[in-house]
Amino acid sequence: MLQDYLPIAVLLIISSGLAVLIVIIGNIIGPRREDSRKMAPYESGMQAIGPGTRRMPVRFYLIAVLFILFDIEVVFFLPWAVVFRQLGVFGLIEMFVFIAILLVGYVYAWKKGALEWD
């Protein structure tokens, strides 16, 4: 039974090894000529005002993570809708459980104030 997974393991090993090899080769033979012009930030051809790195509020991160979380969860509706007739009542009940879990997470985020934009 494990021999069925051998091609997947070989593919993962080869692709991981190739990725590491490419990064190492790039670091070894890549150009490293840094000067003030190359390291200067460039945006729309205008001189930068203020520091290039600013502290971002955690709120932006929280909103992005919540968006990705709920967006990815909603992707599971399409395969369910495709095989809905084959699943029958069991599939419908399971989807209601899935939606209930999503709603609990949504209400929790809402009550914690993670969705407030100040």
N, C-alpha and C positions, 0 to 999 in steps of 0.2 A: 504494500500500500504506500509506503514511503517513497518507493521508486517512481511513483507517479509525479512526485514533486521535485524530482531530480533536475529536469530541464529548467524549472523556475529558479531553483537554487543556483544552478550554473549561470543562468542569465543575470541574476542579482550579483553574483561574485564578479563576473566579467564586467558588467556595467559599473559597479562600484570601483573596481580596480582601474578601469579606463578613466573614470572621472578623477580619481586621485592622481593618476599618472599625468593627465592633461594639466592639472593644477600645478603639479611639481615642475613639469617641463616649462610651463609658462613663467613660473617664478625664477627658474634657472636662466633661461635664455631671453626673457623679456627685457625691454629697455627700461633703464632706471635713470633717466636724466630729468631730475626735478629742478625747476628754476621758479622764480617768483611769478612769472607770467603763467606758467602751467598750473601752479597751485592756487592762483587767484580765482575766486568764484566768478562765473560768467552767467548772466541771466538777461536775456533780451538786449544785450549790448550795452547795458547801463552799469554804472559802478554800484556796487553793493552798499547799502546804507545799514550800518549796524553790524553786529557779529553775524557770521554765517550760521552758527548753531545757536538756537534759542531753546530755552526750556519750554517744552510743550506740556500743557496740563494733562493730567492722567485721564480726564474726562474724554478727550479725543480717543485715547486708546480704548477705554471702556466701550464707547459707542461703536467703534470699529469692530471690536471683538464680539459684541452682542449682535451686530449686523451680520457678521460672518457666521456666527453660531446659528442664528435663526434662518439665515438664507440657506445654509447647507442642509439644515433639517427639512426645510420645505422641498428640497430637491427629491426627497424620498416619496413625495406624493405622486410623481409621474410613474415610476414603476408599479406602484400600488394601483394606480388608475388603469394601467395597461392590463393587468391580470386580475382586475376586480371581480369579474364574473366567475373566474376559476376559483377564487378564494371563498366566495360565498359569504355567509353570515360571520364565520370565524374571522375572515379578513376585515370585515367591517368593524367588528368589535375590537380587533387589534389596532386598527387605525384610530378608533375613538380613544383607546388607551394611550397611543402615541401622541395624539392631539392634546389629551389631558396633561401629559407630562410636559409638553411644550408650553401649555398655558400656565402651569405651575411655575415654570422657569420665567415666563414673561411677567407674571404677576409679581414674583419675587424681585425681579429687576426693576419693575415699576415702583414697588413699595420702597425699595432701597434708594430710589431717586437716580438710578443709572440712566434713565431716559430723559431726564431734565436737561435742557440746554440753556445755560445762563449766559 
